[in-house]
């Protein structure tokens, strides 16, 4: 069974790619998003000050990560490190109702940590 990526994972991937400067097309391909979905994430991250537009010498507009974006990326890396293996546990069919509640609480805590709730 293939797991879907959540918003935090997509943001993590976008910010990781933008570290060296990336075009919108390369970002879409690198993160494997459709144009409308990539545009939503890029607009959100740009509006929050995590990405900035920077034209290069060839006249191509590239998205670069800002200092604020680097901070968010560090937080997301820390969260990812803490949650490694979580989804392997979540796939087991014998997951008890108590563990499901604990997993839901982890999701809520992650959202709070990055300011989405």
C-alpha positions in Angstrom: 0.0 0.0 0.0 1.4 3.4 -1.0 1.1 6.1 1.6 0.0 9.6 0.6 2.2 12.5 1.6 0.8 15.0 4.0 1.2 18.8 3.8 4.1 18.9 6.1 6.0 16.3 4.0 5.3 18.3 0.8 6.4 21.5 2.4 9.6 19.7 3.7 10.3 18.5 0.1 9.7 21.9 -1.5 11.9 23.8 1.0 14.6 21.2 0.6 14.6 21.6 -3.2 14.5 25.4 -2.9 17.8 25.5 -0.9 19.9 25.8 -4.1 17.3 27.8 -6.1 14.9 26.1 -8.3 12.5 27.0 -11.1 8.8 26.4 -10.7 9.0 23.6 -13.3 11.9 21.8 -11.5 10.0 22.2 -8.2 6.9 20.6 -9.7 8.9 17.7 -11.1 11.1 17.3 -8.1 8.2 17.1 -5.7 5.9 15.4 -8.2 3.0 17.8 -7.9 0.5 19.0 -10.5 0.8 22.7 -11.5 -2.2 23.9 -9.5 -1.2 22.0 -6.4 2.4 23.2 -6.7 1.2 26.8 -7.2 -0.9 26.6 -4.0 2.1 25.4 -2.0 4.5 28.0 -3.6 2.0 30.8 -3.0 1.5 29.8 0.6 5.2 29.5 1.3 6.0 32.7 -0.5 3.2 34.5 1.3 4.5 33.3 4.7 8.1 34.5 3.8 9.6 31.0 3.5 10.4 31.3 -0.2 11.4 34.3 -2.3 11.7 34.9 -6.0 15.2 35.5 -7.3 16.0 36.0 -11.0 19.2 34.4 -12.1 21.7 35.6 -14.8 19.8 33.6 -17.5 16.6 35.5 -16.7 14.9 32.4 -15.2 13.0 33.2 -12.0 14.0 30.8 -9.3 12.5 30.1 -5.9 15.0 30.4 -3.1 14.6 29.5 0.6 14.7 32.4 3.0 16.2 32.4 6.5 12.6 31.9 7.8 12.2 29.0 5.5 15.5 27.4 6.6 14.2 27.7 10.2 11.0 25.9 9.3 12.9 23.3 7.3 15.1 22.6 10.4 11.9 22.2 12.5 10.4 19.8 10.0 13.6 17.8 9.9 13.5 17.4 13.7 9.9 16.4 13.6 10.6 13.9 10.8 13.5 12.4 12.8 11.2 12.0 15.8 8.5 10.4 13.8 10.6 8.0 11.8 9.0 4.6 11.8 5.6 5.9 12.8 3.9 5.0 9.6 5.3 1.5 9.7 3.5 1.1 13.0 0.3 2.7 11.7 0.1 0.2 8.8 -0.1 -2.8 11.1 -3.7 -4.2 11.2 -3.5 -4.9 15.0 -3.3 -1.2 15.9 -5.5 -0.8 19.0 -8.0 2.1 19.4 -5.8 3.6 22.1 -2.8 3.8 19.7 -5.0 5.4 17.0 -5.9 8.1 19.5 -2.2 8.6 20.3 -1.4 8.9 16.6 -4.1 11.5 16.2 -2.6 13.4 19.1 0.8 13.3 17.4 -0.7 14.8 14.2 -2.3 17.6 16.3 0.9 18.3 18.1 2.8 18.5 14.8 0.3 21.0 13.5 0.5 23.1 16.6 4.4 23.0 16.5 4.4 24.6 13.0 1.6 27.0 13.8 -1.3 25.5 11.7 -3.7 25.2 14.7 
